[in-house]
Amino acid sequence: MTQQRNDFDELAYSPQFKLNFLAPKYWTTWLGIVAICLMSLLPKCLQSAIAKCLTSIAVKLKSGAAKRARINLSMCFPEKTENERADILYQMYMTAIMFMMNFASLSMRNKHWLERHTEIRGFENIQKVIDSNENVILLVPHTWAIDIPAVLFASRGYPVSAMAKSQKNQLADWLMHRQRVQHGGRVYDRSVGIKPFIKSIRKDNYLGYYLPDEDLGKDHSVFVDFFATQKATISGLGRLSKLSKAKIVPLFAMFNSKTGQFELDIYPALPFPTENEHKDARMMNECIEHYVTQNPEQYMWILRLLKTRPNDEKNPYK
């Protein structure tokens, strides 16, 4: 699986640089990119001091992101006190800001730097599946370090195939895509359907990258338990496993804001498919609950995780 390969696929998403990226409407984005690149060169103690200041501001702002995070935490952890949930929110912002300060290093540094700054626990769970001549679909929840495994594995010769939604800011979208596939791999837009994604796993032996916690609405989901509430959970992972002839291997990506290291926990393959969509969906959510309970600050609580509600309940974010 580590041989040289041609990653070109005419159906894969491939944004290109445009001259209008130099127009005034993108100058703010360019300034932000320069700032993040400079911050990535700062010593960790200085990064931490800046992150603490920014976090103190962020948790006080009445922003949409903070509001969504508070709603998600209150619905998922009603048994926790308001102070306990506030502490999770604070630690999440610290993790997110520290990670963003180091995000540019993925492009500014080489793959050897990434290896030295990543601790991997359980890669043998992927290797075991590969050695048995089976394919792999990685089950990767939305943590702040979600892009790290894809870049690292590709640098080792194990390119990843993923499906993603393009960013509204076309310059940011182009830069993020270049970073994701800098060592190889494929990204497909949802508009092309699931077939190219399956083909890349089944026939081309790419590692599939599956995000289990997206809310794609009622038509593509089943309602199952998620912490103390219910969540519209993507259905069909069992069918995807069968069609791709792949084992489902859970992976939890983290950023340690104290050490500045990326940390990847890889778990043994799950018993997919079960022939029951609700059981499959609940198994995915149980994985997320297990990881997040141990490291709640790593999770993207700012997402619209619970916007689709059962029994026509109101969208909690409106």
Secondary structure, 3 states (H helix, E strand, C coil): CCCCCCCCCCCCCCCCCCHHHHCHHHHHHHHHHHHHHHHCCCCHHHHHHHHHHHHHHHCCCCCHHHHHHHHHHHHHCCCCCHHHHHHHHHHHHHHHHHHHHHHCHHHHCCHHHHHHCEEEECCHHHHHHHHCCCEEEEECCCECCCCHHHHHHHHCCCCEEEEECCCCCHHHHHHHHHHHCCCCCEEEEHHHCCHHHHHHHHCCCCEEEECCCCCCCHHHEEEEEECCEEEEEECCHHHHHHHHCEEEEEEEEEEECCCCEEEEEECCCECCCCCCHHHHHHHHHHHHHHHHHHCHHHECCCCCCCCCCHHHCCCCCC
